[in-house]
């Protein structure tokens, strides 16, 4: 029992002391995750909106694929990205394996389908609501797309936060393509797995506390954005 509470005491001690190793791991985690989410939104938001707005052959199939890919197993993604970036793979010449860039790519593969699928649903609902109004005003397809993306900005921020939540808690893919190399590719989730196996519960718990705080912050932000959107709708 003493060791149990001692581990928690040590973990909070690391957090409050701003332990350099702890800060380095958190900093790399945020760098990788925020970059992956930003790039995923650049791709996923327009993709999901285009699928929602435009009618073209294969549209239904793309929607089905996007929804199916939301549940991609991280270890499978990690394996596929590893094969692509390995020396014998098609992108091996870039020498990205076991770098933060490889981890960003793996997280993007996981997050893009989530962002695109959720965006498609949000924009599709708006498209049905505004279809007659846009038609009567003669609004072109691209202008319609831009208008709906702007009008749905609060909901799309929630979509981005959902992607962030998926990325920041991911361990399977990033440990395969990143290698969990100290001071190079060691992020919060991979460090928790490693330090727990080594019996270093203080650092693992400290990072677990930070992850929980991030999860609470993301959920609080989602709720705040929804409340803001509802107030705007009734204003």
C-alpha atoms as one frame of an Amber mdcrd trajectory, in Angstrom:
protein
   0.000   0.000   0.000   2.877   2.362   0.815   4.423   1.762  -2.604   1.012
   2.412  -4.208   0.613   5.838  -2.629   4.329   6.464  -2.986   4.044   6.049
  -6.743   1.253   8.644  -6.868   3.223  11.014  -4.644   6.266  10.653  -6.884
   4.159  11.173 -10.008   2.644  14.420  -8.750   6.092  15.470  -7.608   7.377
  15.105 -11.179   4.432  17.092 -12.533   4.699  19.972 -10.069   8.499  20.088
 -10.376   8.205  20.315 -14.179  10.696  17.478 -14.559  12.787  18.103 -17.730
  12.356  14.562 -19.084   8.624  14.779 -18.476   8.383  18.155 -20.231  10.413
  16.886 -23.183   8.095  13.922 -23.674   4.969  16.069 -23.354   6.393  18.657
 -25.756   7.165  16.061 -28.433   3.733  14.485 -27.964   2.003  17.822 -28.497
   4.207  18.671 -31.465   3.477  15.384 -33.216  -0.229  15.310 -32.394  -1.019
  18.947 -33.209   0.860  18.727 -36.506  -0.946  15.522 -37.439  -4.356  16.969
 -36.540  -3.681  20.232 -38.397  -2.641  18.410 -41.584  -5.528  15.957 -41.205
  -7.984  18.852 -41.020  -6.468  20.442 -44.124  -7.251  17.224 -45.977 -10.268
  15.831 -44.129 -12.445  18.952 -43.872 -12.548  19.717 -47.632 -12.803  16.019
 -48.463 -15.767  15.445 -46.165 -17.466  18.653 -47.321 -16.982  17.754 -50.991
 -18.489  14.304 -50.473 -21.452  15.933 -48.708 -22.096  18.641 -51.311 -21.269
  17.188 -54.700 -22.958  14.384 -56.590 -20.561  12.110 -58.495 -20.138   8.397
 -59.285 -18.847   6.458 -56.291 -19.981   9.041 -53.738 -21.867   6.487 -51.655
 -18.918   4.102 -51.744 -16.568   6.845 -50.522 -18.936   7.620 -47.643 -19.033
   3.949 -46.675 -15.231   3.680 -46.849 -14.737   6.810 -44.726 -17.118   5.493
 -42.072 -15.419   2.101 -42.095 -11.942   3.627 -41.800 -12.950   5.463 -38.621
 -12.371   2.170 -36.817  -8.943   1.422 -38.280  -6.857  -0.700 -35.876  -3.800
   1.420 -34.947  -1.380  -1.514 -35.092  -2.481  -2.293 -38.657  -1.936   1.346
 -39.618   1.469   1.237 -37.965   2.393  -1.907 -39.895   1.294  -0.447 -43.251
   3.108   2.846 -42.675   6.174   0.928 -41.513   6.171  -1.082 -44.750   5.784
   2.090 -46.819   8.650   3.885 -45.056  11.026   0.954 -44.594  14.186   0.721
 -46.708  12.481  -1.727 -49.088   9.249   0.271 -49.239   8.215   2.805 -51.904
   8.985   5.759 -49.591  12.106   4.308 -48.022  14.304   6.775 -49.907  12.904
   9.561 -47.710  14.426   7.930 -44.580  11.464   8.882 -42.398  11.175   5.669
 -40.414  11.827   6.089 -36.666  11.379   9.858 -36.847   8.610  12.164 -35.601
   7.572  12.602 -39.254   6.719   8.896 -39.472   4.609   9.205 -36.330   2.788
  12.192 -37.814   2.018  10.214 -40.974   0.663   7.287 -38.940  -1.554   9.573
 -36.874  -2.796  11.300 -40.021  -3.874   7.957 -41.506  -5.924   7.379 -38.353
  -7.352  10.885 -38.010  -8.211  11.838 -41.621 -11.095   9.325 -41.921 -12.553
  10.554 -38.610 -12.387  14.211 -39.658 -13.698  13.521 -43.157 -16.576  11.272
 -42.067 -17.777  13.602 -39.298 -17.424  16.627 -41.582 -19.466  14.875 -44.251
 -22.316  14.359 -41.800 -22.228  17.948 -40.531 -22.100  19.507 -44.010 -24.659
  17.098 -45.449 -27.206  18.231 -42.870 -26.495  21.879 -43.683 -26.649  21.194
 -47.409 -30.167  19.807 -47.095 -31.195  22.777 -44.980 -29.809  25.421 -47.345
 -30.255  23.670 -50.704 -33.320  25.661 -51.823 -31.865  28.949 -50.606 -28.592
  28.398 -52.445 -30.470  27.378 -55.616 -32.648  30.469 -55.566 -29.596  32.703
 -55.129 -27.630  30.953 -57.848 -24.693  30.192 -55.541 -21.936  28.181 -57.252
 -20.625  24.875 -55.881 -17.356  26.239 -54.476 -19.036  29.280 -52.908 -21.648
  26.963 -51.405 -18.904  24.765 -49.988 -17.095  27.716 -48.432 -20.279  29.167
 -46.962 -21.236  25.912 -45.296 -17.747  25.311 -43.929 -17.854  28.752 -42.340
 -21.388  28.342 -41.018 -20.474  24.984 -39.457 -17.199  26.246 -37.949 -18.237
  25.518 -34.353 -19.237  21.957 -35.183 -16.082  21.485 -37.249 -13.940  22.611
 -34.340 -15.592  19.827 -32.381 -14.659  17.467 -35.223 -11.044  18.627 -34.994
 -11.047  18.048 -31.241 -12.378  14.536 -31.802  -9.440  13.923 -34.134  -7.062
  15.324 -31.540  -8.468  12.993 -28.887  -7.902  10.020 -31.179  -4.342  11.058
 -32.015  -3.055  12.046 -28.585  -4.076   8.737 -26.989  -2.702   6.538 -29.791
   0.110   4.102 -28.983   0.063   1.119 -31.364   0.937   2.857 -34.620   3.430
   5.384 -33.275   5.451   2.817 -31.358   5.833   0.742 -34.547   6.917   3.559
 -36.861   8.640   5.693 -34.212  10.492   2.980 -32.353  10.070   4.738 -28.975
  13.626   6.118 -29.143  14.642   8.193 -26.130  14.919  11.941 -26.872  13.841
  11.293 -30.477  10.434   9.609 -30.795   9.369   8.905 -27.220   5.894  10.336
 -26.608   3.488  10.095 -23.688   1.640   6.924 -24.627   4.725   4.954 -25.648
   6.583   6.092 -22.527   3.707   4.948 -20.299   3.843   1.497 -21.897   7.632
   1.301 -21.576   7.976   2.651 -18.036   5.157   0.452 -16.753   6.933  -2.624
 -18.117  10.132  -1.433 -16.395   8.333  -0.842 -13.104   8.958   2.913 -13.144
   5.419   3.766 -12.131   6.145   7.347 -11.083   6.921   8.588 -14.602   4.164
   6.438 -16.109   1.602   7.810 -13.639   2.790  11.379 -14.155   2.243  11.055
 -17.902  -1.083   9.318 -17.265  -2.194  12.292 -15.154  -1.233  14.663 -17.980
  -3.154  12.567 -20.517  -6.223  12.578 -18.281  -5.992  16.357 -17.902  -5.754
  16.698 -21.676  -8.798  14.433 -22.101 -10.787  16.545 -19.627  -9.662  19.733
 -21.386 -10.704  18.395 -24.791 -14.122  17.336 -23.515 -14.606  20.676 -21.778
 -13.696  22.454 -25.006 -16.187  20.333 -26.963 -18.965  21.150 -24.500 -18.078
  24.853 -24.558 -18.113  24.913 -28.356 -21.480  23.154 -28.481 -22.919  25.612
 -25.978 -21.526  28.515 -28.003 -23.007  27.107 -31.190 -26.413  26.670 -29.559
 -26.356  30.265 -28.261 -25.434  31.494 -31.742 -28.266  29.497 -33.275 -30.839
  31.016 -30.923 -29.406  34.552 -31.103
